[in-house]
């Protein structure tokens, strides 16, 4: 074998010298392509065909999550409520703080940005000193550190502060001084505000709600945005009593509203003949049934379009929509599996690698102990593994069934309610991650 490999190497070396010295560029390309890609896969044709193929997309941007439309549909009531709450700030009077609640994809952030943008435009047109600042508290860990958040806010207000080194008192004093440097109004939009209210070591919301005590020139208010309608129920009383807030709750979009919204986006994103009205209605119905999240509908439509284009189809069909739905669901599942604890991964591996459709919980534990013995690790108790199985069932990764054996008692079976190809993908991924 080594003799053959040696001569293959010598042949390739000679070929390289020969090609480099004598052949034309076109012939070189052909020979290199043949010897480096001799399994029959013609990669170049894939790219050439794509270039020659007419895209079904005009512009994917309107289907992306970070796209901001020029107008917000089906949220005029919420926009008017927010505008009326905020309008005193145009006379440099402090408006009520506002919390906006609703499930993901119900338009909370869009409404806040649209109203605040219009408010800022009016203020600028009349030379009213208003600053508006938007931050997502989940991005960059801003919600996990008061210090980090205050440094970010100070930077957006025009003054850079050191990322470390100041005491808590010093960083708050610096923030107050920057805010109160002149007569002005400041409106903070705090998206994904949850960690600021649920972290035990955070004093930001308490301090921001009492900031008037530290200021002489400026007024500061905030808009807090959260998916959790019951968020304020768990807030300490010393904080909730000082928030002076009003609440706006966003209901999920229905199928008709989703249809109207994504129809407008589809006209911007796709060629006119690349989809039909029935496809938009199907995407709307599937999304309304599942969540009412417009972002999910837009993502589903985008992935369906990408699948159609990948298959060289000139138009999106129902097949692409249903396949896109499966793909998104499976991708989300695989991502969720990666975030599980190691013992939960062992359980999923055991079930996904079984040749049987279902396994009894006792069989799962027996196989789990076998893996631990092979790896030289101490197994958890049967009760603890039962707890992990129940948790996986609660989040929808497993399904269970209790089978009665009459006087011989009952036993519980579990299964992965997935297609064989997805189960196999989970198995391979976990084999690699767990070094099995």
LINFEN-V126626 format. One record per residue. N is the residue number from 0. SS is DSSP state (~ for helix, > for strand, _ for the rest). PSI is psi in whole degrees, -180 to 180 (none if undefined). OMEGA is omega in whole degrees, 0 to 359 (NA if undefined). Layout:
n: (N:N)
ss: (SS:SS)
psi: (PSI:PSI)
omega: (OMEGA:OMEGA)
This chain:
n: (0:1:2:3:4:5:6:7:8:9:10:11:12:13:14:15:16:17:18:19:20:21:22:23:24:25:26:27:28:29:30:31:32:33:34:35:36:37:38:39:40:41:42:43:44:45:46:47:48:49:50:51:52:53:54:55:56:57:58:59:60:61:62:63:64:65:66:67:68:69:70:71:72:73:74:75:76:77:78:79:80:81:82:83:84:85:86:87:88:89:90:91:92:93:94:95:96:97:98:99:100:101:102:103:104:105:106:107:108:109:110:111:112:113:114:115:116:117:118:119:120:121:122:123:124:125:126:127:128:129:130:131:132:133:134:135:136:137:138:139:140:141:142:143:144:145:146:147:148:149:150:151:152:153:154:155:156:157:158:159:160:161:162:163:164:165:166:167:168:169:170:171:172:173:174:175:176:177:178:179:180:181:182:183:184:185:186:187:188:189:190:191:192:193:194:195:196:197:198:199:200:201:202:203:204:205:206:207:208:209:210:211:212:213:214:215:216:217:218:219:220:221:222:223:224:225:226:227:228:229:230:231:232:233:234:235:236:237:238:239:240:241:242:243:244:245:246:247:248:249:250:251:252:253:254:255:256:257:258:259:260:261:262:263:264:265:266:267:268:269:270:271:272:273:274:275:276:277:278:279:280:281:282:283:284:285:286:287:288:289:290:291:292:293:294:295:296:297:298:299:300:301:302:303:304:305:306:307:308:309:310:311:312:313:314:315:316:317:318:319:320:321:322:323:324:325:326:327:328:329:330:331:332:333:334:335:336:337:338:339:340:341:342:343:344:345:346:347:348:349:350:351:352:353:354:355:356:357:358:359:360:361:362:363:364:365:366:367:368:369:370:371:372:373:374:375:376:377:378:379:380:381:382:383:384:385:386:387:388:389:390:391:392:393:394:395:396:397:398:399:400:401:402:403:404:405:406:407:408:409:410:411:412:413:414:415:416:417:418:419:420:421:422:423:424:425:426:427:428:429:430:431:432:433:434:435)
ss: (_:~:~:~:~:~:~:~:~:~:~:~:~:~:~:~:~:~:~:~:~:~:_:_:~:~:~:~:~:~:~:~:~:~:~:~:_:_:_:_:_:_:~:~:~:~:~:~:~:~:~:~:_:_:_:_:>:_:_:~:~:~:~:_:_:_:_:_:_:_:_:_:_:_:_:~:~:~:~:~:~:~:~:~:~:~:~:~:~:~:~:_:_:_:_:_:>:>:>:>:>:>:_:_:_:_:_:~:~:~:~:~:~:~:~:~:~:~:~:~:~:~:~:~:~:_:_:_:_:>:>:>:>:>:>:>:_:_:~:~:~:~:~:~:_:~:~:~:~:~:~:~:~:~:~:~:_:_:_:_:_:_:_:_:_:_:_:~:~:~:~:~:~:~:~:~:~:~:~:_:_:_:_:_:>:>:>:>:>:>:>:_:_:~:~:~:~:~:_:_:_:_:_:~:~:~:~:~:~:_:~:~:~:~:_:_:_:_:>:>:>:>:>:>:>:>:_:_:_:_:~:~:~:~:_:_:~:~:~:~:_:_:_:_:>:>:>:>:>:>:_:_:_:_:~:~:~:~:~:~:~:~:~:~:~:~:~:~:~:>:_:~:~:~:_:_:~:~:~:~:~:~:~:~:~:~:~:~:~:~:_:_:_:~:~:~:~:~:~:~:~:~:~:~:~:~:~:~:~:~:_:_:_:_:_:_:_:~:~:~:~:~:~:~:~:~:~:~:~:~:~:~:~:~:~:~:~:~:_:_:_:~:~:~:~:~:~:~:~:~:~:~:_:_:_:_:_:_:>:>:~:~:~:~:~:~:~:~:~:~:~:~:~:~:~:_:_:_:_:_:_:~:~:~:~:~:~:~:~:~:~:~:~:~:_:_:_:_:>:>:>:>:>:>:_:~:~:~:_:>:>:>:>:>:>:_:_:_:_:~:~:~:~:~:~:~:~:~:~:~:~:~:~:_:_:_)
psi: (-43:-34:-44:-47:-39:-44:-29:-43:-45:-41:-44:-38:-45:-40:-42:-44:-41:-47:-43:-30:-29:-30:158:163:-38:-42:-39:-47:-42:-45:-44:-41:-41:-47:-23:-10:61:21:8:-4:119:85:-36:-38:-31:-46:-39:-43:-38:-41:-41:-22:137:126:143:-10:143:-44:117:-17:-44:-12:-6:156:-29:7:134:113:161:-24:152:118:147:28:28:-37:-48:-37:-40:-41:-47:-41:-43:-36:-39:-18:-28:-22:-21:-16:21:32:145:118:170:148:154:136:132:118:152:160:162:144:22:8:11:-52:-40:-44:-47:-47:-40:-46:-44:-38:-45:-41:-45:-40:-43:-44:-44:-38:-24:16:39:126:85:129:134:135:130:130:142:116:-13:-21:130:17:23:-36:-11:-3:117:-40:-50:-40:-42:-38:-42:-47:-42:-39:-41:-23:0:7:121:134:155:143:-19:167:-24:151:165:-43:-43:-41:-38:-41:-41:-42:-47:-41:-40:-44:-41:13:-22:169:113:167:140:129:118:133:111:93:150:54:-9:-51:-26:-21:-16:-20:130:-28:11:131:8:-49:-36:-45:-38:-31:-18:20:-24:-30:-19:-6:149:-31:-37:161:142:132:166:156:122:132:131:150:-14:105:-30:17:-45:-14:-26:9:141:144:-34:-24:-49:-32:-17:-2:-28:55:156:156:139:122:131:122:152:149:145:176:-39:-42:-42:-43:-46:-42:-49:-20:-43:-39:-38:-37:-30:-29:-33:157:148:-36:12:-2:164:165:-33:-31:-43:-40:-38:-47:-41:-44:-43:-41:-43:-38:-35:-48:-29:15:111:-34:-37:-41:-44:-39:-42:-43:-41:-47:-38:-41:-41:-38:-42:-43:-39:-31:9:34:141:-11:145:133:175:-33:-44:-37:-48:-38:-37:-40:-44:-43:-46:-43:-43:-40:-41:-40:-47:-38:-39:-38:-40:-27:-2:161:164:-41:-35:-35:-38:-42:-47:-38:-45:-44:-40:-26:-2:142:-15:149:-35:155:144:154:-36:-39:-39:-45:-39:-46:-37:-45:-36:-41:-44:-40:-42:-34:-5:31:156:125:153:167:161:-39:-41:-39:-37:-40:-43:-42:-42:-39:-42:-33:-39:-39:4:8:-28:155:145:162:133:123:127:134:27:-129:-10:3:-165:157:157:134:153:155:163:112:62:161:150:-38:-37:-41:-42:-36:-41:-43:-48:-41:-43:-34:-43:-47:-35:1:46:none)
omega: (180:178:180:180:180:183:173:179:180:181:180:180:179:178:181:180:181:180:183:187:194:190:177:180:181:180:177:183:181:181:179:180:183:186:180:184:189:178:177:181:180:184:183:182:178:181:179:180:180:180:182:183:176:182:175:179:166:182:181:188:181:179:183:186:183:180:178:181:181:177:181:184:172:177:182:180:181:180:179:178:181:180:180:179:187:190:178:182:178:175:180:172:183:175:175:168:185:169:179:184:176:179:178:175:179:172:184:183:179:180:180:182:182:181:181:178:179:177:180:178:179:180:180:181:181:178:176:184:180:173:177:184:177:172:172:188:178:184:178:179:183:182:182:182:176:181:182:180:181:176:179:181:179:178:179:177:172:179:180:177:179:182:176:170:180:175:179:180:182:182:177:178:179:179:180:181:179:180:188:183:180:177:183:173:180:178:180:172:184:181:182:189:189:184:179:181:183:178:181:184:181:176:186:184:177:182:182:179:179:187:180:180:183:189:175:186:190:170:183:173:180:169:177:183:181:174:187:183:182:184:185:180:184:181:179:185:182:178:184:182:182:186:180:190:169:185:173:182:181:177:177:175:173:185:181:180:178:179:182:183:185:174:180:179:182:179:178:189:189:168:188:184:184:177:178:179:181:177:178:179:178:179:180:182:180:182:180:180:185:190:188:182:181:180:176:180:180:179:178:180:179:181:177:177:180:178:179:180:179:180:179:177:180:186:177:177:178:179:180:180:181:177:178:178:178:182:180:180:181:178:178:179:180:177:179:180:181:184:182:174:185:181:175:178:177:181:180:179:181:183:182:182:181:176:178:178:180:175:173:180:178:177:178:182:179:179:178:179:178:178:180:179:180:181:180:180:177:180:172:179:178:180:181:178:174:179:179:179:179:179:178:177:181:181:173:180:179:170:182:177:178:182:180:177:180:182:178:176:181:173:186:175:179:177:173:184:185:175:182:182:180:177:180:179:177:179:182:181:182:175:181:184:184:180:182:NA)
